[in-house]
Amino acid sequence: MEMIYMALFLAALLGALFIFRIPSARGKENKDFNTFPKERLRTSYSMDEVCLHNKRDDCWIIVKNKVYDVTPYVEEHPGGDAILNHAGNDSTEGFYGPQHASRVFDMIDEFYVGDLKP
């Protein structure tokens, strides 16, 4: 019986480590903005431009008038496809929902591509 409890404890610990990975280790390869196409180095995008990026393999979101390319994160999103509910649109309300831990506020900066034009 002790063996079963120990196995369950280790499984829970490994699961927690998988779910709560260190955010700074995630997406390091995305920080190299030199690999982005030149059009993605702009500082602002219109809503019409952002709306074009509304698919699993091309997913941009808007949070508080800032534009983020979260395409590399779509498959890792703990909430599954919920991130796609507002792909190409404003995700501010969902982003600040109770389901998100505070670490997402640090993670999102890795995906910033520009501001939303007024």
Rosetta constraint file for C-alpha pairs under 8 A:
AtomPair CA 1 CA 5 HARMONIC 6.55 0.50
AtomPair CA 2 CA 6 HARMONIC 6.16 0.50
AtomPair CA 3 CA 7 HARMONIC 6.09 0.50
AtomPair CA 4 CA 8 HARMONIC 6.15 0.50
AtomPair CA 5 CA 9 HARMONIC 6.08 0.50
AtomPair CA 6 CA 10 HARMONIC 6.17 0.50
AtomPair CA 7 CA 11 HARMONIC 6.09 0.50
AtomPair CA 8 CA 12 HARMONIC 6.11 0.50
AtomPair CA 9 CA 13 HARMONIC 6.13 0.50
AtomPair CA 10 CA 14 HARMONIC 6.11 0.50
AtomPair CA 11 CA 15 HARMONIC 6.03 0.50
AtomPair CA 12 CA 16 HARMONIC 6.09 0.50
AtomPair CA 13 CA 17 HARMONIC 6.26 0.50
AtomPair CA 14 CA 18 HARMONIC 6.20 0.50
AtomPair CA 15 CA 19 HARMONIC 6.20 0.50
AtomPair CA 16 CA 20 HARMONIC 5.86 0.50
AtomPair CA 17 CA 21 HARMONIC 5.78 0.50
AtomPair CA 19 CA 78 HARMONIC 7.73 0.50
AtomPair CA 21 CA 25 HARMONIC 7.66 0.50
AtomPair CA 21 CA 26 HARMONIC 7.77 0.50
AtomPair CA 22 CA 26 HARMONIC 7.03 0.50
AtomPair CA 23 CA 103 HARMONIC 7.14 0.50
AtomPair CA 23 CA 106 HARMONIC 7.58 0.50
AtomPair CA 23 CA 107 HARMONIC 5.90 0.50
AtomPair CA 24 CA 28 HARMONIC 7.12 0.50
AtomPair CA 24 CA 107 HARMONIC 7.28 0.50
AtomPair CA 27 CA 31 HARMONIC 7.09 0.50
AtomPair CA 27 CA 72 HARMONIC 7.67 0.50
AtomPair CA 27 CA 110 HARMONIC 6.97 0.50
AtomPair CA 28 CA 32 HARMONIC 7.85 0.50
AtomPair CA 28 CA 110 HARMONIC 7.91 0.50
AtomPair CA 30 CA 110 HARMONIC 7.00 0.50
AtomPair CA 30 CA 111 HARMONIC 7.37 0.50
AtomPair CA 31 CA 110 HARMONIC 6.28 0.50
AtomPair CA 31 CA 111 HARMONIC 7.88 0.50
AtomPair CA 32 CA 36 HARMONIC 7.73 0.50
AtomPair CA 33 CA 41 HARMONIC 7.64 0.50
AtomPair CA 36 CA 40 HARMONIC 6.12 0.50
AtomPair CA 36 CA 41 HARMONIC 7.13 0.50
AtomPair CA 37 CA 41 HARMONIC 7.22 0.50
AtomPair CA 38 CA 42 HARMONIC 7.66 0.50
AtomPair CA 40 CA 113 HARMONIC 6.60 0.50
AtomPair CA 41 CA 113 HARMONIC 6.95 0.50
AtomPair CA 41 CA 114 HARMONIC 7.86 0.50
AtomPair CA 42 CA 113 HARMONIC 7.58 0.50
AtomPair CA 42 CA 114 HARMONIC 6.62 0.50
AtomPair CA 43 CA 113 HARMONIC 7.07 0.50
AtomPair CA 43 CA 114 HARMONIC 4.46 0.50
AtomPair CA 43 CA 115 HARMONIC 5.97 0.50
AtomPair CA 44 CA 114 HARMONIC 4.97 0.50
AtomPair CA 44 CA 115 HARMONIC 4.43 0.50
AtomPair CA 44 CA 116 HARMONIC 5.42 0.50
AtomPair CA 44 CA 117 HARMONIC 5.63 0.50
AtomPair CA 45 CA 49 HARMONIC 6.09 0.50
AtomPair CA 45 CA 50 HARMONIC 6.65 0.50
AtomPair CA 45 CA 67 HARMONIC 7.63 0.50
AtomPair CA 45 CA 114 HARMONIC 6.84 0.50
AtomPair CA 45 CA 115 HARMONIC 6.24 0.50
AtomPair CA 45 CA 116 HARMONIC 5.08 0.50
AtomPair CA 45 CA 117 HARMONIC 5.48 0.50
AtomPair CA 46 CA 50 HARMONIC 6.44 0.50
AtomPair CA 46 CA 116 HARMONIC 5.84 0.50
AtomPair CA 46 CA 117 HARMONIC 5.03 0.50
AtomPair CA 46 CA 118 HARMONIC 7.74 0.50
AtomPair CA 47 CA 51 HARMONIC 6.06 0.50
AtomPair CA 47 CA 89 HARMONIC 7.64 0.50
AtomPair CA 47 CA 116 HARMONIC 6.83 0.50
AtomPair CA 47 CA 117 HARMONIC 7.29 0.50
AtomPair CA 48 CA 52 HARMONIC 6.85 0.50
AtomPair CA 49 CA 53 HARMONIC 7.61 0.50
AtomPair CA 50 CA 54 HARMONIC 7.93 0.50
AtomPair CA 50 CA 60 HARMONIC 6.48 0.50
AtomPair CA 50 CA 61 HARMONIC 7.48 0.50
AtomPair CA 50 CA 67 HARMONIC 7.74 0.50
AtomPair CA 50 CA 88 HARMONIC 5.17 0.50
AtomPair CA 50 CA 89 HARMONIC 6.84 0.50
AtomPair CA 51 CA 60 HARMONIC 8.00 0.50
AtomPair CA 51 CA 87 HARMONIC 7.65 0.50
AtomPair CA 51 CA 88 HARMONIC 4.09 0.50
AtomPair CA 51 CA 89 HARMONIC 5.93 0.50
AtomPair CA 52 CA 88 HARMONIC 6.25 0.50
AtomPair CA 53 CA 58 HARMONIC 5.21 0.50
AtomPair CA 53 CA 59 HARMONIC 5.10 0.50
AtomPair CA 53 CA 60 HARMONIC 5.38 0.50
AtomPair CA 53 CA 87 HARMONIC 6.86 0.50
AtomPair CA 53 CA 88 HARMONIC 4.95 0.50
AtomPair CA 54 CA 58 HARMONIC 6.25 0.50
AtomPair CA 54 CA 59 HARMONIC 5.13 0.50
AtomPair CA 54 CA 60 HARMONIC 6.53 0.50
AtomPair CA 54 CA 84 HARMONIC 7.42 0.50
AtomPair CA 54 CA 86 HARMONIC 7.79 0.50
AtomPair CA 54 CA 87 HARMONIC 4.45 0.50
AtomPair CA 54 CA 88 HARMONIC 4.32 0.50
AtomPair CA 54 CA 89 HARMONIC 7.73 0.50
AtomPair CA 55 CA 59 HARMONIC 5.27 0.50
AtomPair CA 55 CA 84 HARMONIC 7.21 0.50
AtomPair CA 55 CA 87 HARMONIC 6.66 0.50
AtomPair CA 55 CA 88 HARMONIC 7.90 0.50
AtomPair CA 56 CA 71 HARMONIC 6.76 0.50
AtomPair CA 56 CA 74 HARMONIC 6.71 0.50
AtomPair CA 56 CA 84 HARMONIC 6.89 0.50
AtomPair CA 57 CA 71 HARMONIC 5.95 0.50
AtomPair CA 58 CA 69 HARMONIC 7.73 0.50
AtomPair CA 58 CA 71 HARMONIC 5.44 0.50
AtomPair CA 59 CA 69 HARMONIC 5.96 0.50
AtomPair CA 59 CA 70 HARMONIC 5.69 0.50
AtomPair CA 59 CA 71 HARMONIC 4.72 0.50
AtomPair CA 59 CA 74 HARMONIC 7.66 0.50
AtomPair CA 59 CA 84 HARMONIC 7.40 0.50
AtomPair CA 59 CA 87 HARMONIC 5.55 0.50
AtomPair CA 59 CA 88 HARMONIC 6.45 0.50
AtomPair CA 60 CA 67 HARMONIC 6.83 0.50
AtomPair CA 60 CA 68 HARMONIC 5.42 0.50
AtomPair CA 60 CA 69 HARMONIC 4.33 0.50
AtomPair CA 60 CA 70 HARMONIC 5.72 0.50
AtomPair CA 60 CA 71 HARMONIC 6.88 0.50
AtomPair CA 60 CA 87 HARMONIC 5.75 0.50
AtomPair CA 60 CA 88 HARMONIC 5.12 0.50
AtomPair CA 60 CA 89 HARMONIC 7.51 0.50
AtomPair CA 61 CA 67 HARMONIC 5.88 0.50
AtomPair CA 61 CA 68 HARMONIC 5.36 0.50
AtomPair CA 61 CA 69 HARMONIC 6.60 0.50
AtomPair CA 61 CA 70 HARMONIC 7.10 0.50
AtomPair CA 61 CA 86 HARMONIC 6.87 0.50
AtomPair CA 61 CA 87 HARMONIC 5.48 0.50
AtomPair CA 61 CA 88 HARMONIC 5.34 0.50
AtomPair CA 61 CA 89 HARMONIC 5.54 0.50
AtomPair CA 61 CA 90 HARMONIC 6.02 0.50
AtomPair CA 61 CA 91 HARMONIC 5.98 0.50
AtomPair CA 62 CA 66 HARMONIC 5.43 0.50
AtomPair CA 62 CA 67 HARMONIC 4.66 0.50
AtomPair CA 62 CA 68 HARMONIC 6.25 0.50
AtomPair CA 62 CA 88 HARMONIC 7.52 0.50
AtomPair CA 62 CA 89 HARMONIC 5.97 0.50
AtomPair CA 62 CA 90 HARMONIC 4.51 0.50
AtomPair CA 62 CA 91 HARMONIC 5.53 0.50
AtomPair CA 62 CA 92 HARMONIC 6.63 0.50
AtomPair CA 62 CA 116 HARMONIC 7.57 0.50
AtomPair CA 63 CA 67 HARMONIC 6.65 0.50
AtomPair CA 63 CA 68 HARMONIC 7.71 0.50
AtomPair CA 63 CA 90 HARMONIC 6.18 0.50
AtomPair CA 63 CA 91 HARMONIC 5.55 0.50
AtomPair CA 63 CA 92 HARMONIC 4.38 0.50
AtomPair CA 63 CA 95 HARMONIC 7.23 0.50
AtomPair CA 64 CA 92 HARMONIC 5.83 0.50
AtomPair CA 65 CA 115 HARMONIC 6.00 0.50
AtomPair CA 65 CA 116 HARMONIC 5.05 0.50
AtomPair CA 65 CA 117 HARMONIC 7.98 0.50
AtomPair CA 66 CA 112 HARMONIC 7.30 0.50
AtomPair CA 66 CA 113 HARMONIC 7.99 0.50
AtomPair CA 66 CA 114 HARMONIC 6.05 0.50
AtomPair CA 66 CA 115 HARMONIC 4.32 0.50
AtomPair CA 66 CA 116 HARMONIC 5.57 0.50
AtomPair CA 67 CA 112 HARMONIC 6.02 0.50
AtomPair CA 67 CA 113 HARMONIC 5.76 0.50
AtomPair CA 67 CA 114 HARMONIC 5.17 0.50
AtomPair CA 67 CA 115 HARMONIC 5.34 0.50
AtomPair CA 67 CA 116 HARMONIC 6.13 0.50
AtomPair CA 68 CA 108 HARMONIC 7.51 0.50
AtomPair CA 68 CA 111 HARMONIC 5.06 0.50
AtomPair CA 68 CA 112 HARMONIC 4.35 0.50
AtomPair CA 68 CA 113 HARMONIC 5.40 0.50
AtomPair CA 68 CA 114 HARMONIC 7.12 0.50
AtomPair CA 69 CA 111 HARMONIC 5.29 0.50
AtomPair CA 69 CA 112 HARMONIC 6.46 0.50
AtomPair CA 69 CA 113 HARMONIC 6.45 0.50
AtomPair CA 70 CA 74 HARMONIC 6.37 0.50
AtomPair CA 70 CA 111 HARMONIC 5.82 0.50
AtomPair CA 72 CA 76 HARMONIC 7.96 0.50
AtomPair CA 73 CA 77 HARMONIC 6.01 0.50
AtomPair CA 74 CA 80 HARMONIC 7.70 0.50
AtomPair CA 74 CA 81 HARMONIC 7.37 0.50
AtomPair CA 74 CA 83 HARMONIC 6.76 0.50
AtomPair CA 74 CA 84 HARMONIC 7.73 0.50
AtomPair CA 75 CA 80 HARMONIC 7.28 0.50
AtomPair CA 76 CA 80 HARMONIC 7.67 0.50
AtomPair CA 77 CA 81 HARMONIC 7.52 0.50
AtomPair CA 77 CA 83 HARMONIC 7.13 0.50
AtomPair CA 79 CA 83 HARMONIC 7.12 0.50
AtomPair CA 81 CA 85 HARMONIC 7.20 0.50
AtomPair CA 83 CA 87 HARMONIC 6.87 0.50
AtomPair CA 86 CA 90 HARMONIC 6.30 0.50
AtomPair CA 86 CA 91 HARMONIC 5.65 0.50
AtomPair CA 87 CA 91 HARMONIC 7.75 0.50
AtomPair CA 91 CA 95 HARMONIC 5.88 0.50
AtomPair CA 92 CA 96 HARMONIC 6.25 0.50
AtomPair CA 93 CA 97 HARMONIC 6.27 0.50
AtomPair CA 95 CA 100 HARMONIC 7.04 0.50
AtomPair CA 96 CA 100 HARMONIC 6.92 0.50
AtomPair CA 100 CA 104 HARMONIC 6.66 0.50
AtomPair CA 102 CA 106 HARMONIC 7.65 0.50
AtomPair CA 103 CA 107 HARMONIC 6.37 0.50
AtomPair CA 104 CA 108 HARMONIC 6.01 0.50
AtomPair CA 105 CA 109 HARMONIC 7.56 0.50
AtomPair CA 107 CA 111 HARMONIC 7.85 0.50
AtomPair CA 108 CA 112 HARMONIC 6.90 0.50
